[in-house]
Amino acid sequence: MAIPRRLRQQTGRSALVDGIPFTLPVKAENSPALMAAFSISYDRARAMLPGSELHPLRLWNKAVLLITVIDYRSTVIGKYIEFCVAIACTRTRKPAPRLLPAIFMKRYGTGQFVLDLPVSTEISVKGGKTIWGMPKHQANLDFKIGERVISSQYDKDGQLVMKIEIDRPERTRLPVSMGASSYSAFRGLLTKSNLYFKGRAGFKFSRRGSARLYLGNHPRAEAIRNLEINPDPLITAFFPDSSGILDDHFECWFLDYERMPAHPMEGIESVIDLGLGQEWLDPPSATVEEVEREAVRSTV
């Protein structure tokens, strides 16, 4: 997925949307990132996708959970961490064949449906929700780069939600340049947005124990726990430095159901009072020992 020419031509121009000033294009630089993919129950993943058009990307008889954390150190709205929890998916009227959507991504509308998207700052919540329909909310986050382990922890309301650790790859020399589509549900609408991403990375494939995913007792962890996650990852990746451009063109349409939903989806009422704050909440408060002790009871 190539960066559209119009985005490159925006350089130096400005926009003011919902009171948020943007220098165009909407880009990030100098941003370390980690990624881990785990196999999960296909049926349980399907039950979490809204409407009729999205289906889990099927690897044999399993679906895929994607955890991506980016430490945005330089963006047009300041620095923040973003902790993305998503299900790999296709946008088709019927479930797509196995494996092929991973190759023919445009044909099958391959992307990820974002289940949860905590971020560090209020301004990121406001922009992500009101403009792109992303399920952002402010939370306690960190991103730690160690000699052997890369990790990120996500707390909310004083409780652990999730922590991801991956073993640091020996080398991070492989150039990666790609586009990725994300689907989000907000206000009863389905939104598709595109991110163009590049950097050098190191990978580990299907290596037992190369990632650890810990789930806490916060209610936001319950839905993830119910996905029957295989604790051994399909793949992990670390980008010591990356850059990206978020497309300012996006698609948005009604979610449709066989029957009228019993309750309305989160809507405008959740964003009308948001400001432009760039202050972070305190770092996650659980110690490593507390997280590991929690994992004994509730790990995947």
N, C-alpha and C positions, 0 to 999 in steps of 0.2 A: 504494500500500500504506500504509494509515493506521496510526498508532501505536495498538496495542490499549489500551483504557481501563484494563485491569488494570495495565499498566506505569505509567501516570500515577498510579494509586492506590497504587503502591509507594513513592512519595516519602517519605523519612525512615525507611524500614524497613531492616533489615540481614539479611545472610545470611553463613554461614560454610561454604564448600564446598571440600573437599580441603585444608583448612587455610588457605584464602585468604579474608580478610574482605572483604565487599562492602557498600558503601552503595548501596541500590537507588533507582531503576533503575540498571543498568550503563550509564553514560553517559560521554561525552567532550565537552569544550567547548574553544573557542579553538584549533582544530586546522586549520592550513593543509593543503591537499591538492593533489596533481596527478594527472592521469589521461591516458593515451594509449591509443588502440586501433589495432591494425594488422591487416591481412588476412593470413591464413596458409593453408597447404594444408589442405583439408578432410580428406583421407584421413589425413594425419599427425596432425592434431588428434584425429580419431576414435580412432586407435590409442593415444592417451594417456589416454583416459577409461576408468575401470574399470567392470566389471560390464556389465549389459545395458540399463539404464534411461536413461543419459545419452548425449546426442548433441550434436555441435557445432551451435550456432546457425548456420544457413547464410545467407550473403549472396551471392546468385547462386551461384557455384561455389566460394566461399571460406568459411573459418571466421574467427573473430576472436580475437586475442590481446589481453588487457586488462592494462595495467600501472597500478596504483593505489598511490600512496605517500601516507601520512597521517602528519603530524607531530603526534602526540597530546600536547598540552602540558598538559592537565588531565583526568585520568581517575580512576576510583575505585581504580586500582592504580598510580598514579603516571604519570609521563610516559615516552613511548617513541615510536620511529618504527616503522612497519609498512610493509613493501615487498611488495605482493601481485602475484604473477604468475599469471594465470588464463586459462582458455579460456571464452568465452561459450557457454552450453549450454542445452539443454532437458531436461526429465525426462519422457520418453515412451517407450512400448514400441517404437515405430517412429520413424525420423527425421521431424521435423516439416517442414511446408512452408517454402519460402524466405520470409524477411521477416516473415511473420505472427507468429511468437513474440516479435518485438520490440514488437508492438502489443498482442497478447492474452497478456500475460505469465503471468497466473494460470492460464489454460487450459492452457498448454504447460509450466508449471513452469519458466519462463525464469529463468536466473540465471548464475552462473559457477562453474566447477570450479576450485578453487585448486590449482595445481601446486606453488607454492613460496611460503612466507610467513615470511621472516626478520623478526625484531623485535629491539629493543635490549636488553630485560631478561629475566632468568630468570623472574620472576613472570608476565610475559605469556606466555612459553612454557608454563609449567605450567598456567595457566588456560585458554589457548587449546586445548591438546592434551587435557588430562584431562576438561574439561567439554564443549567444543564439537567436539572431534575435529579441530581445525584443524592443518595441518602446520607448526606454528611451530617455529623454532629460533633461537638467538641468533647474531647476526652483527654485523659492523662496518657501520654505516649513517650516512648524513647526509642532511640536507634543507636545500638552499640556495635562498634567494629573492634573486634579483638584479634589477636594473632592467630587463634584457632577457630573461633566461633563468632558468627554475626548474629545479632539477636534484636528483637523488638518486643516490647511489652505494652499491653493495652489494658488500662484500668478505667472504670467508670463508677462514679458515685462511691468512691472509696473501696470498691471491690475489684478483684481480678476478673477480667473477661477472658483474655487470651495472651499467651506468650509464644512466640515462634523463635526457634534457634536453628541455624544451619551450620554445618561444618564449613569452614572457609576453604575454598578450592585452592589447590597448589598454585595455579596460574590463572590470570584474568586477562588474557591477551586476545581472545576471540572477538573480532568486531561484529557487532549486531546492529542492524538498522531495520526497523519494522514499524508497521502500523498496527494498532489494536483497536477493536470496537468494544464499547461497554454499553450495556443496556441497564436502565434504571427505571423504577416505578415510583411515581409521585403524583398526587392529585388525581389518581385514577387514569393516568396517562403513562405510556411507555416511551422512554426517550432513548435514542441511540446517539452516542457521541464517539468521536475518533481521536486517538492520541498517536502522534508520530514520535518514535523513540529511538535513540541510538546511544551506543556506548561500547565499552569492551567488558567482556564478562568471562567468568569461569563457571563451569557446570559440573554437576555430579548426577549420574543417571542410575536410578533404581538401586541405590546403595543402601543397604539395611542400616538403620540407625543414623543416617546422615542428616536427619532433621528431627527436632522434637517439638511437638505441638501440645501445649498445656492449656486446658480449659478450666476456668474458675466457676464460681457459683452465681455470678451475675446472671439475671434472666436472659441477657443477650447471648450468652454462651449455650443456652439450652437447645436452641434450634440447630446450632452447629454440631453439638454432641449427638443429636438424633440422626445425623447423616451416616452413621456407621463408618467412620473414617479409618482407613488402613494406616497404621502409624508409620509404616515405611514409605517414604516419598517416591513418586514416580520420577521426579527431577527436582533439583535445587539449582539456584543460580545466584551469583553475587556480582553486582556492578559497582566497582569502587568509585566510578564517576560516570554520570550519564546526563543527557539533555533530552528535552522533549518539547513538542508544540501541541497544544490542545486546540483542535479545530473550532472556529467560531460558528461554523455551520453545523447544525444537528437536526435530526429527525424527531418528530413527536406525533403520536397518534393515540386514539382511545384504546384502552385495554378492553377486550370483549370476553364475555363469559356466557355459558349456557343458561345460567340463572343469575338474577340480580344479586350482587354481593350483599351480605347481611350487614356489613359495616363499611363506612367510607374509609378510604385510604388517607394517610397523613397528608395534609394539604397546606394551603397558604397560611393558615393560622399559626403554623410552626415557624414562619420566617418573618412575619410582619414587624416584629420588634428587634430583629437582629441589626447590629451595627457593623462598624468596620474595624473592630479591635484586632490587633495583631499580637496581643499578649497570650502567652502559653499558660495552661494550667500547670500545677506542680507535677514533677515527674511521677511515674508510677510508684506507689508506696510499698508494695509487697517486696520482701527480700527474696533472693534466690532460694533460700531454704524454705520460705513459705510457699513459693510457687511449686517447688518440687514436692512438698508435703501435700499440697492441693492436688497435684497430678496423680498421686497414689490413689486418691478417691475418685477423681473425675477425668483422668486423661483418656484420650481416644484409645 
